[in-house]
Amino acid sequence: MRLATFTHRVATTIGVVADDLVYPVSRLGDFPETMRELLLAGPDTWRSLEEAFRDTLAEGQVKGIPLPEVRLLAPVPDPPKNVICLGLNYAEHAAEGAAASGRDLVLPEHPVVFTKAPTSINGPYGDLPYDPVVSDEMDYEVELAVIIGVPGRGIAPERALEHVFGYTVLNDVTARDLQRNHRQFFLGKSLDGACPTGPWIVTADEIGDPQSLRLRAWVNGELRQDATTADQIFDVATTISILSRGMTLQPGDIIATGTPAGVGFARTPPQFLEPGDVVECEVEGIGRLRNRVVPLDLLGLPEGAG
């Protein structure tokens, strides 16, 4: 299934996406109407929802809403904790970063983990706020994001994927100057609206192997990043296992699994995002984000929970 959080008219709810239509869960039966509540409801409810949706399609009695008539939001607008992120999880990205910073390349022996504040979450087509007083070195990073469904602690690698509800696309927008000036990741990663996600969650059964997905990013139509998750230093199962050693993973947790080479700060000369730029991030089998950089004084709030 593909599950989206969306606003239609005045209501925000979740629905199943198929053939350019979204079917609100309220039309499919008595199901939770937020993504967090659905994830907390557990596997039995997920299976019931899928069965109800298949029956609906077979019977043809329930109409979907055309996607152009809704506003898609971040699939999980309210995760239970900060977005969990991996840095330097692709060797070529680690190499380009070391070269741009004048450092020797040292690949991580353990995952480099940081977080983004929940207030950074943005929708798949929401505007990216640009405030040069805060940062004029905004960068893009296409990533595969994991959505945890089954909670767990001390998860064995061979059982890790059983805890995954699904996958989505994430753009780990980064203020490089803040990252450099403060000598840590959190502030430079957590600007409001700096975490577009979506356009929906594709459930794990439809993805199969998460280590065989192509990732691409474009800026104004120019391809900047192009790699596959097979290039990850720490694969999804290993990452989940390591994160869970001393921290309980909860339904709705978002894990961003790192970005490949091709980011703006490592280009010669560096190419940071500017007002008017359009960033597109795509993960094979899931979908594409499309976000425009807009001066802060022309914006309302980022499109998170709507």
Buried (B, 14 or more C-beta within 10 A) or exposed (E): BBBBBBBBEEEBBBBBBBEEBBBBBEBBBEBBBBBBBBBBBEEEBBEBBBEBBEEBBEEEEBEBBEBEEBBBBBBBBBBBBBBBBBBBBBBEBBBBBBEBEEEEEEEBEEBBBBBBBBBBBBBBBBBBBBBEEBBBBBBBBBBBBBBBBBBBEEBEBEEBBBBBBBBBBBBBBBBBBBBEEEEEBBBBBBBBBBBBBBBBBBBBEEBEEBBEBEBBBBBEEEEBBBBBBEBBBBBBBBBBBBBBEEBBBBBBBBBBBBBBBBBBBBBEEEBBBBEEBBBBBBBBBBBBBBBBBBBBEEBEEBBBBB
